[in-house]
Amino acid sequence: MSELQKNKTKAKGCWIDFKGFSLLLLPEKALWIKELNILLIADLHFGKAAHFRKSGIPIPEPIHRADFQKLEKLHNELKPSDTYFLGDLFHSDWNEQWEQLNTFLKVFDQTRFHLVKGNHDILPTFLYGQSVMKVHQEPLIIESFALSHEPIENSEGGHLNVCGHIHPGIFLRGKARQSVRIPCFYWSSHTLILPSFGNFTGLALISRKEKDKVWGISGEKVIPILSGTSIG
């Protein structure tokens, strides 16, 4: 990645520290760990539009186009050595969008792709075996990080549990009675919950405790709402 790309990415994201590692919270709703050169993405829910259409709900096909564009942008700019999808990569049973996703990921041959399975990852085993991804049935430990789909209760060993599943969001009110719900990164105790990456997903408003930290995502910016940016 060029210095220009680094500066551009840094300006739009928000840096935090954990045990000597530099974590970049990205407005594309993903997390990059600089020293490990890994990209973490949760809850893409790809194929959800086709799943709804099979049920008779007319969701337009281009609904996932923004997800492809974000994936392409992140991999072209960051060139991660590994990308970990933290569960719910594909929404439900097989449809043609599974093949589209795998064909798309093959373009980025500099990156190894991984899937830490989530509750919606229910495709037959042979399909995962034919994909470009290495599939992990259980949470992974990488350096100081425990990667999972759902939050790990009573995480031990001083690891930061990076996960998804919740689709965290926050409700903001302005001075003129305007209000907005936006996705967010949510740090509580030893758990960092990533926002849902997918364009066709909802939000679950978080209930913040006193020491929790929240970074909201507004357009192309990540904003520390209830915290500073140095943790760990």
Secondary structure, DSSP 8 states (H G I E B T S, - for coil): --HHHHHHHHHHSEEEEETTEEEEEETTTEEEETTTTEEEE----BTHHHHHHHTT----GGGGHHHHHHHHHHHHHH--SEEEE-S-SB-SS--HHHHHHHHHHTT-TTSEEEEE--TT----HHHHHTSSEEEESS-EEETTEEE-SS--TT--TT-EEEE-SS-EEEEEE-TTS-EEEEEEEEEETTEEE-----SS---EE----TT-EEEEEETTEEEESSS-S---
